């Protein structure tokens, strides 16, 4: 049985048998070269593709190969279905730490169900958290933090998710990538090349990793597997992000900062 990435490569190839460059496919799929070539070898061994020469090499579907649709390896059908459980997790485990006069709000800021984010729009996280913590013995006594989360269903997991999360550092103090994970082992302990690449890039960019694993009763096991680095974004960019995404909570937030 071909891996999920191998199926994605096959689905990306033109059904008329025309060639596509390896480098173009790597960029389109958002994977590492070693991941791509490992998955491509699966298709080559099955005899469904033909390799060609040229700059970076090419690949095409073998004549007579049946058209294959991308077969998702399980998981939710819509990324939006992950937002609610993740927000509930933040509310349960983060919310109680911020008691009056502190401030806490977690909000779904990603696209609604059935909608996809427009290409190239990486400035809007799927989940956003704003907190204000009060400290009697530190200056300044009020600490505001913006935490952002980029969410990916299992079939969409790639290192690109880390780059998306890292881009939130312009206005956020810490960023996570939350991934639906169907593997039998925890994602940070998996020998899956994709998991290894994800953590390698997450550590390099200081992005945290949250694992979301479905339970048999329809619930979720959610766990932080890698802590993010704390950043210091430009206060103006941070303020603009809050104004655009937390307009309804602006008054309560201003009061908490007094």
TIPA-402064 format. One record per residue (C-alpha): residue number from 1; residue in one letter; x, y, z. Coordinates in Angstrom, 1 decimal, decimal comma. Example, Ala and Ser with C-alpha at 12.3 -4.5 7.8 and 13.67 -1.06 7.14 Angstrom:
// residues 2
site k=1; r=A; xx=12,3; yy=-4,5; zz=7,8
site k=2; r=S; xx=13,7; yy=-1,1; zz=7,1
***
This chain:
// residues 258
site k=1; r=X; xx=0,0; yy=0,0; zz=0,0
site k=2; r=X; xx=1,4; yy=3,3; zz=-1,0
site k=3; r=X; xx=2,1; yy=6,0; zz=1,6
site k=4; r=X; xx=0,0; yy=9,1; zz=1,9
site k=5; r=X; xx=2,7; yy=11,2; zz=0,3
site k=6; r=X; xx=3,1; yy=8,8; zz=-2,6
site k=7; r=X; xx=-0,7; yy=9,1; zz=-3,3
site k=8; r=X; xx=-0,4; yy=12,9; zz=-3,2
site k=9; r=X; xx=2,4; yy=12,7; zz=-5,8
site k=10; r=X; xx=0,4; yy=10,5; zz=-8,0
site k=11; r=X; xx=-2,7; yy=12,7; zz=-7,7
site k=12; r=X; xx=-0,6; yy=15,8; zz=-8,6
site k=13; r=X; xx=0,6; yy=14,3; zz=-11,8
site k=14; r=X; xx=-1,3; yy=15,3; zz=-15,0
site k=15; r=X; xx=-3,6; yy=12,5; zz=-16,2
site k=16; r=X; xx=-2,6; yy=13,1; zz=-19,8
site k=17; r=X; xx=0,9; yy=11,8; zz=-19,2
site k=18; r=X; xx=2,7; yy=15,1; zz=-19,5
site k=19; r=X; xx=5,9; yy=15,5; zz=-17,4
site k=20; r=X; xx=6,3; yy=17,6; zz=-14,3
site k=21; r=X; xx=9,7; yy=18,6; zz=-12,7
site k=22; r=X; xx=10,7; yy=17,1; zz=-9,4
site k=23; r=X; xx=11,5; yy=20,5; zz=-8,0
site k=24; r=X; xx=8,1; yy=21,9; zz=-8,9
site k=25; r=X; xx=6,4; yy=19,0; zz=-7,2
site k=26; r=X; xx=8,5; yy=19,4; zz=-4,1
site k=27; r=X; xx=7,5; yy=23,0; zz=-3,9
site k=28; r=X; xx=3,8; yy=22,3; zz=-4,6
site k=29; r=X; xx=3,5; yy=19,6; zz=-2,0
site k=30; r=X; xx=5,5; yy=21,5; zz=0,6
site k=31; r=X; xx=7,7; yy=18,6; zz=1,6
site k=32; r=X; xx=11,4; yy=18,0; zz=2,0
site k=33; r=X; xx=13,4; yy=16,6; zz=-1,0
site k=34; r=X; xx=14,3; yy=13,4; zz=0,9
site k=35; r=X; xx=10,6; yy=12,8; zz=1,8
site k=36; r=X; xx=9,6; yy=13,4; zz=-1,8
site k=37; r=X; xx=12,2; yy=11,0; zz=-3,4
site k=38; r=X; xx=11,4; yy=8,3; zz=-0,8
site k=39; r=X; xx=7,7; yy=8,5; zz=-1,7
site k=40; r=X; xx=8,5; yy=8,7; zz=-5,4
site k=41; r=X; xx=10,5; yy=5,5; zz=-5,2
site k=42; r=X; xx=7,3; yy=3,8; zz=-4,0
site k=43; r=X; xx=5,5; yy=4,8; zz=-7,2
site k=44; r=X; xx=8,4; yy=3,8; zz=-9,3
site k=45; r=X; xx=8,5; yy=0,3; zz=-7,8
site k=46; r=X; xx=4,8; yy=0,0; zz=-8,4
site k=47; r=X; xx=5,4; yy=0,8; zz=-12,1
site k=48; r=X; xx=2,9; yy=3,7; zz=-12,2
site k=49; r=X; xx=5,4; yy=6,5; zz=-13,1
site k=50; r=X; xx=8,2; yy=7,1; zz=-15,5
site k=51; r=X; xx=11,2; yy=9,2; zz=-14,6
site k=52; r=X; xx=12,8; yy=11,6; zz=-17,1
site k=53; r=X; xx=15,9; yy=13,7; zz=-17,4
site k=54; r=X; xx=16,3; yy=17,4; zz=-17,3
site k=55; r=X; xx=17,2; yy=20,0; zz=-14,7
site k=56; r=X; xx=16,3; yy=18,4; zz=-11,4
site k=57; r=X; xx=14,7; yy=15,5; zz=-13,2
site k=58; r=X; xx=11,0; yy=14,9; zz=-14,3
site k=59; r=X; xx=8,3; yy=12,4; zz=-13,6
site k=60; r=X; xx=5,1; yy=11,5; zz=-15,4
site k=61; r=X; xx=2,3; yy=8,9; zz=-15,1
site k=62; r=X; xx=2,9; yy=5,7; zz=-17,0
site k=63; r=X; xx=0,5; yy=5,3; zz=-20,0
site k=64; r=X; xx=-2,5; yy=3,3; zz=-19,1
site k=65; r=X; xx=-2,3; yy=4,0; zz=-15,4
site k=66; r=X; xx=-5,7; yy=4,3; zz=-13,9
site k=67; r=X; xx=-6,6; yy=7,8; zz=-12,8
site k=68; r=X; xx=-6,2; yy=7,8; zz=-9,0
site k=69; r=X; xx=-7,8; yy=10,2; zz=-6,6
site k=70; r=X; xx=-6,0; yy=11,3; zz=-3,5
site k=71; r=X; xx=-6,9; yy=8,8; zz=-0,8
site k=72; r=X; xx=-6,8; yy=10,5; zz=2,6
site k=73; r=X; xx=-5,5; yy=8,3; zz=5,4
site k=74; r=X; xx=-8,4; yy=8,9; zz=7,7
site k=75; r=X; xx=-8,9; yy=11,9; zz=9,9
site k=76; r=X; xx=-11,3; yy=14,8; zz=9,9
site k=77; r=X; xx=-12,7; yy=16,0; zz=6,5
site k=78; r=X; xx=-12,6; yy=19,7; zz=7,4
site k=79; r=X; xx=-9,9; yy=21,4; zz=9,3
site k=80; r=X; xx=-12,5; yy=23,5; zz=11,1
site k=81; r=X; xx=-13,6; yy=20,4; zz=13,0
site k=82; r=X; xx=-10,3; yy=20,6; zz=14,9
site k=83; r=X; xx=-10,8; yy=24,2; zz=16,0
site k=84; r=X; xx=-13,5; yy=23,7; zz=18,6
site k=85; r=X; xx=-11,8; yy=20,8; zz=20,5
site k=86; r=X; xx=-8,5; yy=22,8; zz=20,5
site k=87; r=X; xx=-10,2; yy=25,9; zz=21,8
site k=88; r=X; xx=-11,9; yy=23,9; zz=24,6
site k=89; r=X; xx=-8,5; yy=22,5; zz=25,5
site k=90; r=X; xx=-7,0; yy=26,0; zz=25,9
site k=91; r=X; xx=-10,0; yy=27,1; zz=27,9
site k=92; r=X; xx=-9,7; yy=24,2; zz=30,2
site k=93; r=X; xx=-5,9; yy=24,1; zz=30,8
site k=94; r=X; xx=-4,9; yy=27,8; zz=30,2
site k=95; r=X; xx=-8,0; yy=29,8; zz=31,2
site k=96; r=X; xx=-8,0; yy=28,9; zz=35,0
site k=97; r=X; xx=-4,5; yy=30,3; zz=35,3
site k=98; r=X; xx=-5,7; yy=33,9; zz=34,6
site k=99; r=X; xx=-8,0; yy=35,1; zz=37,3
site k=100; r=X; xx=-9,2; yy=38,6; zz=37,9
site k=101; r=X; xx=-7,5; yy=41,1; zz=37,5
site k=102; r=X; xx=-5,8; yy=39,0; zz=34,9
site k=103; r=X; xx=-7,3; yy=38,6; zz=31,4
site k=104; r=X; xx=-7,7; yy=35,5; zz=29,1
site k=105; r=X; xx=-9,5; yy=35,0; zz=25,8
site k=106; r=X; xx=-9,1; yy=32,2; zz=23,3
site k=107; r=X; xx=-10,8; yy=32,7; zz=19,9
site k=108; r=X; xx=-11,2; yy=30,8; zz=16,6
site k=109; r=X; xx=-9,7; yy=33,2; zz=14,1
site k=110; r=X; xx=-9,4; yy=30,7; zz=11,2
site k=111; r=X; xx=-11,7; yy=30,4; zz=8,2
site k=112; r=X; xx=-15,2; yy=29,0; zz=8,9
site k=113; r=X; xx=-16,3; yy=25,5; zz=8,1
site k=114; r=X; xx=-16,2; yy=24,7; zz=4,4
site k=115; r=X; xx=-13,9; yy=27,6; zz=3,5
site k=116; r=X; xx=-10,2; yy=27,5; zz=2,8
site k=117; r=X; xx=-7,7; yy=30,3; zz=3,5
site k=118; r=X; xx=-6,8; yy=32,2; zz=0,4
site k=119; r=X; xx=-3,5; yy=31,3; zz=-1,0
site k=120; r=X; xx=-0,6; yy=33,2; zz=0,5
site k=121; r=X; xx=-2,6; yy=34,5; zz=3,4
site k=122; r=X; xx=-0,4; yy=33,4; zz=6,4
site k=123; r=X; xx=-1,2; yy=36,4; zz=8,6
site k=124; r=X; xx=-4,4; yy=34,9; zz=10,2
site k=125; r=X; xx=-3,9; yy=32,1; zz=12,7
site k=126; r=X; xx=-6,5; yy=29,4; zz=13,2
site k=127; r=X; xx=-6,6; yy=29,9; zz=17,0
site k=128; r=X; xx=-5,5; yy=33,0; zz=18,8
site k=129; r=X; xx=-5,1; yy=33,5; zz=22,6
site k=130; r=X; xx=-4,6; yy=36,9; zz=24,3
site k=131; r=X; xx=-3,6; yy=37,0; zz=28,0
site k=132; r=X; xx=-2,7; yy=39,6; zz=30,5
site k=133; r=X; xx=-0,9; yy=38,5; zz=33,7
site k=134; r=X; xx=-0,5; yy=40,6; zz=36,8
site k=135; r=X; xx=2,7; yy=40,5; zz=38,9
site k=136; r=X; xx=3,2; yy=42,4; zz=42,1
site k=137; r=X; xx=7,0; yy=42,3; zz=42,2
site k=138; r=X; xx=8,0; yy=42,8; zz=38,5
site k=139; r=X; xx=8,2; yy=45,8; zz=36,2
site k=140; r=X; xx=6,1; yy=46,3; zz=34,3
site k=141; r=X; xx=3,4; yy=44,8; zz=36,5
site k=142; r=X; xx=1,2; yy=43,8; zz=33,5
site k=143; r=X; xx=2,4; yy=41,3; zz=30,9
site k=144; r=X; xx=0,4; yy=40,9; zz=27,7
site k=145; r=X; xx=1,0; yy=37,9; zz=25,4
site k=146; r=X; xx=-0,4; yy=36,8; zz=22,1
site k=147; r=X; xx=-0,3; yy=33,1; zz=21,4
site k=148; r=X; xx=-1,1; yy=31,8; zz=17,9
site k=149; r=X; xx=-1,8; yy=28,4; zz=16,6
site k=150; r=X; xx=-1,7; yy=27,0; zz=13,0
site k=151; r=X; xx=-3,9; yy=23,9; zz=12,8
site k=152; r=X; xx=-3,5; yy=21,0; zz=10,3
site k=153; r=X; xx=-5,6; yy=17,9; zz=9,7
site k=154; r=X; xx=-3,6; yy=14,7; zz=9,3
site k=155; r=X; xx=-3,7; yy=14,7; zz=5,5
site k=156; r=X; xx=-2,4; yy=18,3; zz=5,4
site k=157; r=X; xx=0,6; yy=17,9; zz=7,8
site k=158; r=X; xx=3,8; yy=19,2; zz=6,3
site k=159; r=X; xx=6,8; yy=21,3; zz=7,2
site k=160; r=X; xx=5,0; yy=24,2; zz=5,5
site k=161; r=X; xx=2,8; yy=24,3; zz=8,6
site k=162; r=X; xx=5,8; yy=25,3; zz=10,7
site k=163; r=X; xx=6,7; yy=28,1; zz=8,3
site k=164; r=X; xx=3,1; yy=29,4; zz=8,5
site k=165; r=X; xx=3,2; yy=29,3; zz=12,4
site k=166; r=X; xx=6,6; yy=31,0; zz=12,4
site k=167; r=X; xx=5,2; yy=33,8; zz=10,2
site k=168; r=X; xx=2,9; yy=34,7; zz=13,1
site k=169; r=X; xx=6,0; yy=35,9; zz=15,0
site k=170; r=X; xx=5,5; yy=39,3; zz=13,5
site k=171; r=X; xx=2,7; yy=40,0; zz=15,9
site k=172; r=X; xx=2,7; yy=37,0; zz=18,4
site k=173; r=X; xx=4,8; yy=36,2; zz=21,4
site k=174; r=X; xx=4,7; yy=32,5; zz=20,8
site k=175; r=X; xx=3,4; yy=30,2; zz=18,1
site k=176; r=X; xx=2,3; yy=26,6; zz=17,9
site k=177; r=X; xx=1,5; yy=24,2; zz=15,1
site k=178; r=X; xx=-1,3; yy=21,8; zz=16,2
site k=179; r=X; xx=-1,5; yy=18,6; zz=14,1
site k=180; r=X; xx=-4,1; yy=15,8; zz=14,0
site k=181; r=X; xx=-2,0; yy=12,7; zz=14,4
site k=182; r=X; xx=-3,2; yy=9,2; zz=13,7
site k=183; r=X; xx=0,1; yy=7,3; zz=14,4
site k=184; r=X; xx=0,3; yy=4,7; zz=17,1
site k=185; r=X; xx=3,2; yy=6,5; zz=18,7
site k=186; r=X; xx=3,4; yy=10,1; zz=19,9
site k=187; r=X; xx=4,4; yy=12,4; zz=17,1
site k=188; r=X; xx=7,7; yy=13,4; zz=18,8
site k=189; r=X; xx=8,6; yy=9,7; zz=19,2
site k=190; r=X; xx=7,6; yy=8,6; zz=15,8
site k=191; r=X; xx=10,2; yy=7,4; zz=13,2
site k=192; r=X; xx=7,9; yy=8,8; zz=10,5
site k=193; r=X; xx=10,1; yy=10,9; zz=8,2
site k=194; r=X; xx=7,4; yy=13,6; zz=8,1
site k=195; r=X; xx=7,2; yy=13,8; zz=11,9
site k=196; r=X; xx=11,0; yy=14,0; zz=12,2
site k=197; r=X; xx=11,1; yy=16,8; zz=9,6
site k=198; r=X; xx=8,3; yy=18,6; zz=11,3
site k=199; r=X; xx=10,1; yy=18,6; zz=14,7
site k=200; r=X; xx=13,4; yy=19,5; zz=13,1
site k=201; r=X; xx=11,9; yy=22,7; zz=11,6
site k=202; r=X; xx=9,8; yy=23,5; zz=14,6
site k=203; r=X; xx=12,9; yy=23,5; zz=16,8
site k=204; r=X; xx=14,8; yy=25,6; zz=14,3
site k=205; r=X; xx=12,1; yy=28,2; zz=14,2
site k=206; r=X; xx=11,1; yy=28,1; zz=17,8
site k=207; r=X; xx=7,6; yy=26,9; zz=17,1
site k=208; r=X; xx=5,8; yy=24,7; zz=19,6
site k=209; r=X; xx=4,0; yy=21,5; zz=18,6
site k=210; r=X; xx=0,6; yy=20,4; zz=19,9
site k=211; r=X; xx=-0,6; yy=16,8; zz=19,1
site k=212; r=X; xx=-4,3; yy=16,1; zz=18,6
site k=213; r=X; xx=-5,1; yy=12,4; zz=18,6
site k=214; r=X; xx=-8,7; yy=11,2; zz=18,2
site k=215; r=X; xx=-10,2; yy=8,9; zz=20,8
site k=216; r=X; xx=-12,7; yy=6,1; zz=20,2
site k=217; r=X; xx=-15,5; yy=7,9; zz=22,0
site k=218; r=X; xx=-15,3; yy=10,8; zz=19,6
site k=219; r=X; xx=-13,2; yy=13,0; zz=21,9
site k=220; r=X; xx=-9,6; yy=14,1; zz=21,6
site k=221; r=X; xx=-6,4; yy=13,5; zz=23,4
site k=222; r=X; xx=-4,5; yy=16,8; zz=23,1
site k=223; r=X; xx=-1,0; yy=17,4; zz=24,4
site k=224; r=X; xx=1,8; yy=19,9; zz=24,1
site k=225; r=X; xx=4,8; yy=17,9; zz=22,7
site k=226; r=X; xx=7,2; yy=20,9; zz=22,2
site k=227; r=X; xx=7,3; yy=24,2; zz=23,9
site k=228; r=X; xx=7,7; yy=27,3; zz=21,7
site k=229; r=X; xx=10,3; yy=30,0; zz=22,1
site k=230; r=X; xx=9,1; yy=33,4; zz=23,4
site k=231; r=X; xx=9,4; yy=36,2; zz=20,9
site k=232; r=X; xx=9,3; yy=40,0; zz=21,2
site k=233; r=X; xx=7,2; yy=41,3; zz=18,3
site k=234; r=X; xx=6,9; yy=45,0; zz=17,5
site k=235; r=X; xx=4,2; yy=46,4; zz=19,9
site k=236; r=X; xx=2,5; yy=48,2; zz=17,0
site k=237; r=X; xx=2,1; yy=45,0; zz=15,0
site k=238; r=X; xx=0,8; yy=43,2; zz=18,1
site k=239; r=X; xx=-1,7; yy=46,0; zz=18,8
site k=240; r=X; xx=-2,9; yy=46,0; zz=15,2
site k=241; r=X; xx=-3,5; yy=42,2; zz=15,3
site k=242; r=X; xx=-5,5; yy=42,5; zz=18,5
site k=243; r=X; xx=-7,6; yy=45,4; zz=17,2
site k=244; r=X; xx=-8,4; yy=43,5; zz=14,0
site k=245; r=X; xx=-9,3; yy=40,1; zz=15,7
site k=246; r=X; xx=-10,5; yy=41,0; zz=19,2
site k=247; r=X; xx=-12,6; yy=44,1; zz=18,6
site k=248; r=X; xx=-15,4; yy=42,8; zz=20,9
site k=249; r=X; xx=-13,0; yy=42,2; zz=23,8
site k=250; r=X; xx=-11,1; yy=45,5; zz=23,4
site k=251; r=X; xx=-12,7; yy=47,3; zz=26,4
site k=252; r=X; xx=-12,1; yy=44,4; zz=28,8
site k=253; r=X; xx=-8,6; yy=44,1; zz=27,6
site k=254; r=X; xx=-7,9; yy=47,8; zz=28,1
site k=255; r=X; xx=-9,3; yy=47,6; zz=31,6
site k=256; r=X; xx=-7,1; yy=44,6; zz=32,3
site k=257; r=X; xx=-4,0; yy=46,6; zz=31,2
site k=258; r=X; xx=-4,7; yy=49,6; zz=33,6
***
